[in-house]
């Protein structure tokens, strides 16, 4: 069941990508591929560890061009091969609550003629968290990352 998208609380990116769902799925679930696209250049995600199952962890470090290092830790809530990934940073692996949640992400891969309808939704608890994420550059950052994802998926 999908939560209802609320534009006052949630952010969305949706693209038709000319690559099959399996290629996009691989880019989201194989650390060596994820490192190549997940953050908009010159930022990069490194040290990625994924346990792809409900309750499993995702871990990585977002690294910036000036030496910034931001740990990224969360928990998968739903994993449907080549169709859907749901995770949250409100929990660590094993459904362990974290002190400062920020968002829940829902990524879907819908097969369409010639490729995939790719949809990324970021759910937030309140309008302030949504505004913070948008001000951090959600549309530009997720947009550039999605461009990088699409380019990589087309090569697989």
Phi and psi in degrees as a GROMACS rama.xvg file:
@    title "Ramachandran Plot"
@    xaxis  label "Phi"
@    yaxis  label "Psi"
@TYPE xy
-93.9017  137.722  UNK-2
-66.9321  152.637  UNK-3
-72.3835  132.024  UNK-4
-67.4269  127.42  UNK-5
-120.241  108.245  UNK-6
-61.9963  -17.5506  UNK-7
-77.5791  -19.771  UNK-8
-120.24  -21.0386  UNK-9
-120.775  157.8  UNK-10
-122.522  150.037  UNK-11
-139.783  139.295  UNK-12
-128.671  133.773  UNK-13
-139.41  131.146  UNK-14
-144.622  146.789  UNK-15
-92.2251  121.055  UNK-16
-116.457  132.675  UNK-17
-84.499  59.1261  UNK-18
-147.782  150.938  UNK-19
-72.4792  156.24  UNK-20
-52.9417  -37.2735  UNK-21
-60.8434  -36.3132  UNK-22
-70.2024  -41.829  UNK-23
-65.4544  -41.3373  UNK-24
-58.0467  -45.6199  UNK-25
-58.6347  -40.618  UNK-26
-64.9215  -29.4995  UNK-27
-86.2722  -17.2095  UNK-28
-122.259  -1.25984  UNK-29
-115.147  111.884  UNK-30
-50.8272  -39.3373  UNK-31
-66.2973  -26.9374  UNK-32
-83.6418  -42.1131  UNK-33
-56.8005  -38.3656  UNK-34
-59.0092  -25.9825  UNK-35
-82.3748  -14.6856  UNK-36
-138.104  -19.4845  UNK-37
-60.1997  -34.3351  UNK-38
-114.46  146.513  UNK-39
-66.4748  130.324  UNK-40
-56.739  134.218  UNK-41
-93.8661  6.73288  UNK-42
-72.5897  159.031  UNK-43
-152.712  146.153  UNK-44
-100.85  129.416  UNK-45
-129.565  176.124  UNK-46
53.9635  42.0949  UNK-47
-81.307  131.608  UNK-48
-134.141  124.846  UNK-49
-123.74  135.72  UNK-50
-122.508  88.3105  UNK-51
-77.5961  80.8669  UNK-52
-162.725  154.499  UNK-53
-56.4086  127.747  UNK-54
91.6246  -12.0301  UNK-55
-76.5191  158.072  UNK-56
-92.9794  157.985  UNK-57
-126.686  140.282  UNK-58
-141.856  145.9  UNK-59
-172.507  170.964  UNK-60
-124.087  122.753  UNK-61
-85.1902  123.451  UNK-62
-117.017  134.267  UNK-63
-102.272  168.468  UNK-64
-68.7362  -18.4782  UNK-65
-101.336  18.0943  UNK-66
90.9666  6.23557  UNK-67
-60.6895  144.853  UNK-68
-141.616  114.819  UNK-69
-122.009  110.49  UNK-70
-61.6973  142.036  UNK-71
-127.492  109.423  UNK-72
-130.804  136.494  UNK-73
-162.856  -169.105  UNK-74
-134.311  134.563  UNK-75
-76.1842  136.217  UNK-76
-103.387  -34.3064  UNK-77
-147.885  136.301  UNK-78
-136.151  110.653  UNK-79
-121.913  105.924  UNK-80
-48.1126  126.755  UNK-81
62.4903  11.794  UNK-82
-129.58  -37.7483  UNK-83
-161.92  135.81  UNK-84
-127.824  129.799  UNK-85
-127.671  129.727  UNK-86
-143.913  165.468  UNK-87
-143.23  150.405  UNK-88
-95.8044  5.88836  UNK-89
-75.6627  -16.4934  UNK-90
-130.808  150.259  UNK-91
-97.4979  178.285  UNK-92
-51.9515  150.275  UNK-93
74.5633  18.4009  UNK-94
61.8126  26.0789  UNK-95
-76.689  119.289  UNK-96
-60.162  145.37  UNK-97
-110.718  159.067  UNK-98
-72.5656  -36.2179  UNK-99
-129.097  82.4508  UNK-100
-71.1528  152.62  UNK-101
-124.54  -44.4482  UNK-102
-159.95  164.706  UNK-103
-120.223  134.486  UNK-104
-109.474  139.579  UNK-105
-127.594  118.96  UNK-106
-115.128  127.799  UNK-107
-123.817  148.815  UNK-108
-126.905  99.3744  UNK-109
-102.981  118.536  UNK-110
-64.6879  133.645  UNK-111
-136.904  160.485  UNK-112
-53.5276  126.122  UNK-113
83.4034  4.31375  UNK-114
161.472  -134.743  UNK-115
-140.951  137.7  UNK-116
-88.4787  111.964  UNK-117
-102.476  130.109  UNK-118
-135.404  129.491  UNK-119
-122.242  123.842  UNK-120
-119.96  133.067  UNK-121
-111.143  114.179  UNK-122
-93.7319  137.687  UNK-123
-126.928  153.864  UNK-124
-72.4727  -27.8443  UNK-125
-153.767  169.643  UNK-126
-64.4504  -31.5182  UNK-127
-65.7249  -43.0139  UNK-128
-65.4082  -39.7921  UNK-129
-61.4403  -46.9956  UNK-130
-61.8882  -40.2164  UNK-131
-61.7374  -45.1096  UNK-132
-64.7035  -41.9018  UNK-133
-63.9987  -42.1573  UNK-134
-66.8541  -27.4624  UNK-135
-69.982  -9.70445  UNK-136
102.867  32.2743  UNK-137
-48.7953  -56.7507  UNK-138
-63.3654  -45.9509  UNK-139
-68.5929  -47.8948  UNK-140
-65.5153  -50.7321  UNK-141
-66.5317  -31.5038  UNK-142
-64.5758  -48.3276  UNK-143
-64.6594  -42.2914  UNK-144
-62.0015  -39.0093  UNK-145
-66.5312  -37.7969  UNK-146
-59.7791  -44.0601  UNK-147
-65.6044  -40.8377  UNK-148
-59.3368  -49.168  UNK-149
-60.4912  -44.7907  UNK-150
-62.4171  -42.6753  UNK-151
-68.1413  -44.0352  UNK-152
-60.3645  -33.8885  UNK-153
-66.4438  -18.9516  UNK-154
-89.9198  -9.22438  UNK-155
